[in-house]
């Protein structure tokens, strides 16, 4: 299952670095975002001052490091699950806290030009990052013995819970 976790971590990092984090005007299939002067990828936004996206990439890098540092599978899975869960919660909270018109909650704490300007809805890059974090979380959960160790079952249950939670 380590390879599956590594696959989803690679998908998450690639989508953070290469795909638009926010919705695009013409849609993702118009590929206007690919030739734009200022790319709207998560990596570009994080490097240009959108600090609340940095914990997302830190979660991916942290989970990736755990895969190579911790040799025991159960301990590795528990650490990965904690990091992926934190990244998942952070990504959801930052998307819900800072909306198009600025911060929705914690207005006194969330200040600065970047935050008060707001952010558009999540795009393809953010969506794939969320899916990647969700599947890293659920696969790691199955490695700890949940769902009788069946990663597919635990992942599908996690996906259903996430979709019901969103809608």
LUMLUMTI-594585 format. One record per residue: residue in one letter; x, y, z of N, C-alpha, C in turn. Coordinates in nm, 4 decimals, always signed. Atoms other than C-alpha are relative to their C-alpha. Layout:
N
{A {X Y Z} {X Y Z} {X Y Z}}
...
END
This chain:
167
{X {+0.0809 -0.1196 +0.0000} {+0.0000 +0.0000 +0.0000} {+0.0847 +0.1252 +0.0000}}
{X {-0.0890 -0.1155 +0.0008} {+0.3004 +0.2247 +0.0297} {+0.0056 +0.0613 -0.1401}}
{X {-0.0031 -0.0513 +0.1373} {+0.3068 +0.2524 -0.3506} {-0.1259 +0.0785 -0.0323}}
{X {+0.1254 -0.0717 +0.0241} {-0.0580 +0.3578 -0.3558} {+0.0030 +0.1361 +0.0679}}
{X {-0.0131 -0.1280 -0.0699} {+0.0086 +0.6264 -0.0966} {+0.0959 +0.0909 -0.0762}}
{X {-0.0951 -0.0798 +0.0775} {+0.3111 +0.7423 -0.2957} {-0.0624 +0.0514 -0.1298}}
{X {+0.0700 -0.0434 +0.1210} {+0.0951 +0.7552 -0.6104} {-0.0883 +0.1207 +0.0298}}
{X {+0.0898 -0.1107 -0.0316} {-0.1638 +0.9782 -0.4422} {+0.0761 +0.1238 +0.0475}}
{X {-0.0826 -0.1152 -0.0373} {+0.1074 +1.1982 -0.2911} {+0.0572 +0.0675 -0.1245}}
{X {-0.0500 -0.0561 +0.1265} {+0.2557 +1.2423 -0.6409} {-0.1106 +0.0739 -0.0739}}
{X {+0.1139 -0.0681 +0.0645} {-0.0887 +1.3277 -0.7802} {-0.0271 +0.1328 +0.0693}}
{X {+0.0255 -0.1227 -0.0753} {-0.1404 +1.5827 -0.5042} {+0.1058 +0.1065 -0.0227}}
{X {-0.1076 -0.0975 +0.0232} {+0.1993 +1.7468 -0.5452} {-0.0030 +0.0536 -0.1427}}
{X {+0.0063 -0.0438 +0.1400} {+0.1643 +1.7567 -0.9247} {-0.1168 +0.0950 -0.0217}}
{X {+0.1146 -0.0894 +0.0187} {-0.1809 +1.9114 -0.9058} {+0.0216 +0.1326 +0.0715}}
{X {-0.0311 -0.1249 -0.0699} {-0.0597 +2.1672 -0.6510} {+0.0947 +0.0863 -0.0828}}
{X {-0.1029 -0.0745 +0.0727} {+0.2324 +2.2636 -0.8732} {-0.0403 +0.0362 -0.1433}}
{X {+0.0231 -0.0171 +0.1437} {+0.0794 +2.2394 -1.2219} {-0.1403 +0.0430 -0.0402}}
{X {+0.1384 -0.0293 +0.0386} {-0.2981 +2.2925 -1.2158} {-0.0522 +0.1233 +0.0728}}
{X {+0.0523 -0.1208 -0.0644} {-0.5022 +2.6047 -1.1359} {-0.0688 -0.0306 +0.1320}}
{X {+0.0561 +0.0215 -0.1324} {-0.5893 +2.6264 -0.7688} {-0.1436 +0.0510 +0.0083}}
{X {+0.1333 -0.0603 -0.0029} {-0.8927 +2.8487 -0.8228} {-0.0711 -0.0223 -0.1326}}
{X {+0.0785 +0.0106 +0.1232} {-1.1728 +2.8406 -1.0767} {+0.0556 +0.0971 -0.1038}}
{X {-0.0451 -0.0866 +0.1082} {-1.0809 +2.9857 -1.4156} {-0.1213 +0.0534 -0.0750}}
{X {+0.1126 -0.0646 +0.0689} {-1.2982 +3.2168 -1.6241} {-0.0551 -0.0861 -0.1135}}
{X {+0.0443 +0.0772 +0.1157} {-1.3114 +3.0045 -1.9376} {-0.0170 -0.1473 +0.0278}}
{X {+0.0057 +0.1416 -0.0333} {-1.3102 +2.6748 -1.7552} {+0.1368 -0.0633 -0.0155}}
{X {-0.1308 +0.0648 -0.0002} {-1.0237 +2.4366 -1.7040} {+0.0333 -0.0586 -0.1365}}
{X {-0.0249 +0.0607 +0.1304} {-1.0668 +2.2792 -2.0478} {+0.0328 +0.1025 -0.1083}}
{X {-0.0369 -0.1024 +0.0981} {-1.0109 +2.6132 -2.2240} {+0.1519 +0.0172 -0.0066}}
{X {-0.1460 -0.0074 -0.0117} {-0.6435 +2.5949 -2.1174} {+0.0536 +0.1437 -0.0066}}
{X {-0.0474 -0.1381 -0.0112} {-0.6287 +2.9762 -2.0858} {+0.0977 +0.0132 +0.1157}}
{X {-0.0840 -0.0058 -0.1185} {-0.4699 +2.9171 -1.7473} {+0.1413 -0.0486 -0.0285}}
{X {-0.1324 +0.0550 +0.0304} {-0.1809 +2.7291 -1.9081} {+0.0907 +0.1018 -0.0684}}
{X {-0.0803 -0.0987 +0.0727} {-0.0687 +3.0260 -2.1182} {-0.0078 +0.1385 +0.0626}}
{X {+0.0130 -0.1291 -0.0670} {-0.1504 +3.3041 -1.8711} {+0.1364 +0.0505 +0.0464}}
{X {-0.1252 -0.0605 -0.0457} {+0.1223 +3.5481 -1.7679} {+0.0292 -0.0314 +0.1466}}
{X {-0.0184 +0.0340 -0.1409} {+0.0657 +3.4772 -1.4001} {-0.0756 -0.1295 +0.0283}}
{X {+0.0669 +0.1284 -0.0221} {-0.0038 +3.1094 -1.3427} {-0.0713 -0.0020 +0.1350}}
{X {+0.0804 +0.0020 -0.1221} {-0.2697 +3.0427 -1.0819} {+0.0103 -0.1340 +0.0707}}
{X {-0.0178 +0.1277 -0.0684} {-0.1284 +2.7148 -0.9550} {+0.0168 +0.0241 +0.1499}}
{X {-0.0165 -0.0133 -0.1441} {-0.1183 +2.6485 -0.5838} {+0.1418 +0.0389 +0.0387}}
{X {-0.1398 -0.0313 -0.0283} {+0.2603 +2.6618 -0.5864} {+0.0301 +0.1464 -0.0283}}
{X {-0.0241 -0.1402 +0.0370} {+0.2681 +2.9974 -0.7654} {-0.0675 +0.0940 +0.0990}}
{X {+0.0722 -0.0847 -0.0956} {+0.0043 +3.1447 -0.5342} {+0.0668 -0.0006 +0.1367}}
{X {-0.0666 +0.0091 -0.1299} {+0.1838 +3.0181 -0.2234} {+0.1298 +0.0798 +0.0006}}
{X {-0.1257 -0.0744 +0.0076} {+0.5128 +3.1696 -0.3416} {-0.0231 +0.1498 -0.0166}}
{X {+0.0240 -0.1424 +0.0233} {+0.3475 +3.5013 -0.4276} {-0.0866 +0.0635 +0.1084}}
{X {+0.0623 -0.0673 -0.1129} {+0.1937 +3.5713 -0.0885} {-0.1264 -0.0612 +0.0559}}
{X {+0.1197 +0.0649 -0.0531} {-0.1091 +3.3475 -0.0438} {+0.0457 -0.1049 +0.1012}}
{X {-0.0653 +0.0826 -0.1005} {+0.0368 +3.2075 +0.2768} {-0.0877 -0.1143 +0.0493}}
{X {+0.0858 +0.1050 -0.0531} {-0.2675 +3.0007 +0.3694} {-0.0005 -0.1266 -0.0859}}
{X {-0.0142 +0.1207 +0.0809} {-0.1852 +2.7552 +0.0886} {+0.1277 -0.0783 +0.0352}}
{X {-0.1266 +0.0656 -0.0344} {+0.1596 +2.6719 +0.2310} {-0.0207 -0.1271 +0.0831}}
{X {+0.0184 +0.1258 -0.0749} {+0.0301 +2.4162 +0.4886} {-0.0471 -0.1176 -0.0855}}
{X {+0.0450 +0.1089 +0.0877} {-0.1254 +2.2170 +0.2029} {+0.1212 -0.0729 -0.0568}}
{X {-0.1192 +0.0630 +0.0570} {+0.2094 +2.1548 +0.0345} {+0.0887 -0.0577 +0.1102}}
{X {-0.0760 +0.0544 -0.1128} {+0.3728 +2.1035 +0.3748} {-0.0566 -0.1362 +0.0399}}
{X {+0.0609 +0.1298 -0.0312} {+0.1227 +1.8217 +0.4394} {+0.0443 -0.1061 -0.1002}}
{X {-0.0445 +0.0966 +0.1007} {+0.2148 +1.6541 +0.1105} {+0.1469 -0.0369 +0.0190}}
{X {-0.1430 +0.0259 -0.0172} {+0.5880 +1.6912 +0.1691} {+0.0250 -0.0777 +0.1289}}
{X {-0.0148 +0.0720 -0.1259} {+0.5564 +1.5764 +0.5312} {-0.0403 -0.1465 -0.0127}}
{X {+0.0441 +0.1386 +0.0194} {+0.3591 +1.2667 +0.4328} {+0.0966 -0.0759 -0.0901}}
{X {-0.0982 +0.0639 +0.0884} {+0.6101 +1.1955 +0.1565} {+0.1261 -0.0372 +0.0775}}
{X {-0.1195 +0.0293 -0.0814} {+0.9014 +1.2176 +0.4002} {-0.0244 -0.1173 +0.0946}}
{X {+0.0339 +0.1098 -0.0910} {+0.7241 +0.9847 +0.6438} {+0.0111 -0.1345 -0.0708}}
{X {-0.0035 +0.1260 +0.0744} {+0.7041 +0.7196 +0.3702} {+0.1414 -0.0575 -0.0065}}
{X {-0.1379 +0.0459 +0.0125} {+1.0836 +0.7027 +0.3534} {+0.0753 -0.0030 +0.1334}}
{X {-0.0698 -0.0072 -0.1283} {+1.1760 +0.7742 +0.7154} {-0.0442 -0.1102 +0.0957}}
{X {+0.0533 +0.0948 -0.0974} {+0.9484 +0.5443 +0.9168} {-0.0093 -0.1390 -0.0637}}
{X {-0.0007 +0.1328 +0.0629} {+1.0168 +0.1751 +0.8401} {-0.1186 -0.0888 +0.0386}}
{X {+0.1085 +0.0872 -0.0458} {+0.7381 +0.0153 +1.0451} {-0.1329 +0.0446 -0.0624}}
{X {+0.1206 -0.0372 +0.0749} {+0.4137 +0.0071 +0.8376} {-0.1116 +0.0634 +0.0830}}
{X {+0.1109 -0.0531 -0.0795} {+0.1649 +0.0722 +1.1196} {+0.0326 +0.1397 +0.0515}}
{X {-0.0401 -0.1335 -0.0464} {+0.3587 +0.3656 +1.2660} {+0.0020 +0.0991 -0.1161}}
{X {-0.0021 -0.0849 +0.1192} {+0.4121 +0.5029 +0.9154} {-0.1425 +0.0390 -0.0388}}
{X {+0.1390 -0.0272 +0.0367} {+0.0393 +0.4732 +0.8450} {-0.0657 +0.0975 +0.0969}}
{X {+0.0586 -0.0912 -0.0990} {-0.0571 +0.6467 +1.1695} {+0.0519 +0.1421 -0.0183}}
{X {-0.0572 -0.1331 +0.0214} {+0.1817 +0.9355 +1.1064} {-0.0524 +0.0614 -0.1299}}
{X {+0.0510 -0.0492 +0.1276} {+0.0713 +0.9660 +0.7449} {-0.1460 +0.0409 +0.0122}}
{X {+0.1421 -0.0313 -0.0202} {-0.2947 +0.9572 +0.8484} {-0.0160 +0.1326 +0.0736}}
{X {+0.0086 -0.1253 -0.0757} {-0.2378 +1.2393 +1.0991} {+0.0351 +0.1197 -0.0884}}
{X {-0.0428 -0.1111 +0.0857} {-0.0548 +1.4579 +0.8477} {-0.1020 +0.0250 -0.1113}}
{X {+0.0986 -0.0165 +0.1069} {-0.3028 +1.3920 +0.5662} {-0.1315 +0.0549 +0.0540}}
{X {+0.1215 -0.0527 -0.0620} {-0.5953 +1.4548 +0.7996} {+0.0110 +0.1479 +0.0305}}
{X {-0.0217 -0.1419 -0.0288} {-0.4477 +1.7852 +0.9113} {-0.0012 +0.0820 -0.1292}}
{X {+0.0011 -0.0707 +0.1282} {-0.3865 +1.8865 +0.5490} {-0.1384 +0.0088 -0.0598}}
{X {+0.1369 +0.0026 +0.0506} {-0.7390 +1.7878 +0.4528} {-0.0869 +0.1019 +0.0732}}
{X {+0.0778 -0.0951 -0.0802} {-0.8942 +1.9859 +0.7372} {+0.0428 +0.1433 -0.0311}}
{X {-0.0484 -0.1342 +0.0288} {-0.6724 +2.2878 +0.6680} {-0.0491 +0.0480 -0.1368}}
{X {+0.0416 -0.0391 +0.1344} {-0.7548 +2.2899 +0.2958} {-0.1481 +0.0336 -0.0015}}
{X {+0.1435 -0.0273 -0.0053} {-1.1267 +2.2698 +0.3656} {-0.0287 +0.1287 +0.0762}}
{X {+0.0240 -0.1203 -0.0800} {-1.1122 +2.5384 +0.6340} {+0.0428 +0.1270 -0.0720}}
{X {-0.0424 -0.1216 +0.0687} {-0.9116 +2.7836 +0.4249} {-0.0937 +0.0318 -0.1155}}
{X {+0.0958 -0.0241 +0.1070} {-1.1564 +2.7370 +0.1392} {-0.1318 +0.0557 +0.0509}}
{X {+0.1249 -0.0487 -0.0576} {-1.4515 +2.8006 +0.3685} {+0.0167 +0.1333 +0.0724}}
{X {-0.0220 -0.1220 -0.0786} {-1.2950 +3.0828 +0.5714} {+0.0220 +0.1221 -0.0880}}
{X {-0.0291 -0.1130 +0.0880} {-1.1723 +3.3022 +0.2846} {-0.0785 -0.0211 -0.1288}}
{X {+0.0852 +0.0125 +0.1185} {-1.4383 +3.3491 +0.0186} {+0.0272 +0.1167 -0.0950}}
{X {-0.0229 -0.1021 +0.1029} {-1.4671 +3.5772 -0.2857} {+0.0015 +0.1422 +0.0570}}
{X {+0.0078 -0.1358 -0.0550} {-1.5574 +3.8825 -0.0754} {+0.0959 +0.0230 +0.1166}}
{X {-0.0951 -0.0146 -0.1100} {-1.2842 +3.8241 +0.1836} {-0.0274 -0.1046 +0.1062}}
{X {+0.0180 +0.1013 -0.1033} {-1.2731 +3.6373 +0.5117} {-0.1449 -0.0052 +0.0486}}
{X {+0.1368 +0.0206 -0.0474} {-1.6043 +3.4907 +0.6223} {-0.0023 -0.0065 +0.1522}}
{X {-0.0110 +0.0116 -0.1454} {-1.4928 +3.4181 +0.9775} {+0.1364 +0.0525 +0.0425}}
{X {-0.1263 -0.0482 -0.0573} {-1.2142 +3.5457 +1.2024} {+0.0493 +0.1275 -0.0694}}
{X {-0.0395 -0.1223 +0.0697} {-1.2180 +3.8884 +1.0359} {+0.1061 +0.0786 +0.0753}}
{X {-0.0991 -0.0721 -0.0789} {-1.0156 +4.0335 +1.3217} {+0.1386 -0.0614 -0.0084}}
{X {-0.1279 +0.0705 +0.0062} {-0.7429 +3.7721 +1.2870} {+0.0542 -0.0020 -0.1424}}
{X {-0.0411 +0.0106 +0.1403} {-0.7349 +3.7335 +0.9088} {-0.0012 +0.1380 -0.0636}}
{X {-0.0112 -0.1333 +0.0583} {-0.6095 +4.0685 +0.7894} {+0.1095 +0.0001 -0.1056}}
{X {-0.1007 -0.0115 +0.1042} {-0.3920 +4.1862 +0.5066} {-0.0669 +0.0143 -0.1357}}
{X {+0.0555 -0.0256 +0.1321} {-0.4391 +4.2804 +0.1441} {-0.0424 -0.1270 -0.0723}}
{X {+0.0316 +0.1243 +0.0708} {-0.4337 +3.9235 +0.0134} {-0.1301 -0.0614 +0.0504}}
{X {+0.1192 +0.0643 -0.0562} {-0.7030 +3.7993 +0.2494} {-0.1234 +0.0847 -0.0217}}
{X {+0.1180 -0.0840 +0.0163} {-0.9346 +4.0996 +0.2340} {-0.0435 +0.0082 -0.1453}}
{X {+0.0378 +0.0032 +0.1416} {-0.9258 +4.0750 -0.1463} {-0.0846 -0.1230 -0.0305}}
{X {+0.0791 +0.1212 +0.0203} {-1.0817 +3.7290 -0.1140} {+0.0658 -0.0946 -0.0986}}
{X {-0.0495 +0.0982 +0.0958} {-1.0367 +3.4262 -0.3347} {-0.1192 -0.0646 -0.0689}}
{X {+0.1089 +0.0701 +0.0692} {-1.2487 +3.2588 -0.6011} {-0.0141 -0.1432 +0.0502}}
{X {+0.0228 +0.1377 -0.0408} {-1.3835 +2.9072 -0.5623} {+0.1163 -0.0905 -0.0370}}
{X {-0.1083 +0.0953 +0.0257} {-1.1571 +2.6053 -0.5654} {-0.0095 -0.0546 -0.1417}}
{X {-0.0069 +0.0494 +0.1363} {-1.0440 +2.4828 -0.9039} {+0.0473 -0.1439 -0.0059}}
{X {-0.0421 +0.1374 +0.0237} {-0.9075 +2.1626 -1.0515} {+0.1181 -0.0401 +0.0885}}
{X {-0.1165 +0.0303 -0.0831} {-0.5758 +2.1815 -0.8632} {-0.0395 -0.0243 +0.1445}}
{X {+0.0453 +0.0170 -0.1381} {-0.7477 +2.2254 -0.5274} {-0.0829 -0.1272 +0.0144}}
{X {+0.0823 +0.1205 -0.0053} {-0.9976 +1.9505 -0.6057} {+0.0833 -0.1271 +0.0003}}
{X {-0.0862 +0.1191 +0.0024} {-0.7288 +1.6993 -0.6960} {+0.0848 -0.0107 +0.1260}}
{X {-0.0737 +0.0032 -0.1270} {-0.5275 +1.7982 -0.3884} {-0.0880 -0.0555 +0.1114}}
{X {+0.0913 +0.0514 -0.1018} {-0.8326 +1.7330 -0.1710} {-0.0241 -0.1494 -0.0173}}
{X {+0.0166 +0.1430 +0.0236} {-0.8940 +1.3960 -0.3370} {+0.1253 -0.0772 +0.0409}}
{X {-0.1249 +0.0677 -0.0342} {-0.5271 +1.3048 -0.2961} {+0.0164 -0.0104 +0.1515}}
{X {-0.0105 +0.0040 -0.1462} {-0.5256 +1.3991 +0.0724} {-0.1029 -0.0959 +0.0597}}
{X {+0.1032 +0.0914 -0.0490} {-0.8515 +1.2110 +0.1250} {+0.0421 -0.1450 -0.0178}}
{X {-0.0372 +0.1388 +0.0243} {-0.7196 +0.8942 -0.0351} {+0.1274 -0.0396 +0.0751}}
{X {-0.1160 +0.0301 -0.0851} {-0.3842 +0.9170 +0.1450} {-0.0481 -0.0262 +0.1429}}
{X {+0.0565 +0.0176 -0.1340} {-0.5836 +0.9531 +0.4677} {-0.0699 -0.1352 +0.0126}}
{X {+0.0769 +0.1242 -0.0109} {-0.8170 +0.6600 +0.3956} {+0.0865 -0.1247 -0.0204}}
{X {-0.0895 +0.1145 +0.0196} {-0.5458 +0.4275 +0.2655} {+0.0846 -0.0222 +0.1251}}
{X {-0.0762 +0.0121 -0.1249} {-0.3384 +0.5023 +0.5749} {-0.0875 -0.0533 +0.1117}}
{X {+0.0922 +0.0517 -0.1000} {-0.6444 +0.4364 +0.7862} {-0.0178 -0.1510 -0.0157}}
{X {+0.0154 +0.1443 +0.0216} {-0.6864 +0.0956 +0.6250} {+0.1268 -0.0758 +0.0404}}
{X {-0.1248 +0.0649 -0.0399} {-0.3193 +0.0188 +0.6938} {+0.0090 -0.0186 +0.1506}}
{X {+0.0006 +0.0167 -0.1455} {-0.3880 +0.0598 +1.0647} {-0.1001 -0.1058 +0.0435}}
{X {+0.0904 +0.1091 -0.0328} {-0.6463 -0.2200 +1.0456} {-0.1473 +0.0332 -0.0138}}
{X {+0.1405 -0.0357 +0.0170} {-0.9678 -0.0284 +0.9824} {-0.0527 -0.0620 -0.1287}}
{X {+0.0591 +0.0603 +0.1186} {-1.2053 -0.1911 +0.7353} {+0.0646 -0.1316 -0.0377}}
{X {-0.0710 +0.1271 +0.0206} {-1.0180 -0.5194 +0.7776} {+0.1187 +0.0150 -0.0948}}
{X {-0.1180 -0.0240 +0.0818} {-0.7265 -0.3617 +0.5948} {-0.0282 +0.0155 -0.1478}}
{X {+0.0370 -0.0132 +0.1406} {-0.9186 -0.3227 +0.2669} {-0.0002 +0.1483 -0.0380}}
{X {-0.0158 -0.1408 +0.0353} {-0.8007 +0.0088 +0.1217} {-0.1131 +0.0484 -0.0900}}
{X {+0.1075 -0.0401 +0.0904} {-1.0675 +0.0109 -0.1485} {-0.1273 +0.0319 +0.0773}}
{X {+0.1232 -0.0207 -0.0763} {-1.3560 -0.0237 +0.0959} {+0.0100 +0.1260 +0.0855}}
{X {-0.0170 -0.1170 -0.0869} {-1.2184 +0.2347 +0.3377} {+0.0038 +0.1279 -0.0840}}
{X {-0.0063 -0.1179 +0.0861} {-1.1451 +0.4755 +0.0515} {-0.1364 +0.0366 -0.0559}}
{X {+0.1343 -0.0285 +0.0519} {-1.4928 +0.4429 -0.0966} {-0.0882 +0.0569 +0.1104}}
{X {+0.0773 -0.0540 -0.1122} {-1.6497 +0.4980 +0.2453} {+0.0425 +0.1438 +0.0286}}
{X {-0.0490 -0.1361 -0.0203} {-1.4280 +0.8039 +0.2941} {-0.0482 +0.0952 -0.1078}}
{X {+0.0480 -0.0835 +0.1108} {-1.5247 +0.9373 -0.0497} {-0.1482 +0.0306 +0.0153}}
{X {+0.1439 -0.0217 -0.0183} {-1.8956 +0.8897 +0.0210} {-0.0250 +0.0977 +0.1141}}
{X {+0.0162 -0.0920 -0.1133} {-1.8665 +1.0622 +0.3585} {+0.0391 +0.1413 -0.0413}}
{X {-0.0438 -0.1331 +0.0439} {-1.6742 +1.3506 +0.1987} {-0.1024 +0.0630 -0.0949}}
{X {+0.0986 -0.0542 +0.0946} {-1.9274 +1.3906 -0.0837} {-0.1287 +0.0380 +0.0702}}
{X {+0.1199 -0.0345 -0.0765} {-2.2212 +1.3820 +0.1569} {+0.0253 +0.1256 +0.0827}}
{X {-0.0347 -0.1193 -0.0777} {-2.0412 +1.6365 +0.3741} {+0.0031 +0.1261 -0.0827}}
{X {-0.0067 -0.1184 +0.0865} {-1.9870 +1.8714 +0.0806} {-0.1389 +0.0423 -0.0446}}
{X {+0.1315 -0.0344 +0.0541} {-2.3386 +1.8504 -0.0530} {-0.1065 -0.0022 +0.1062}}
END
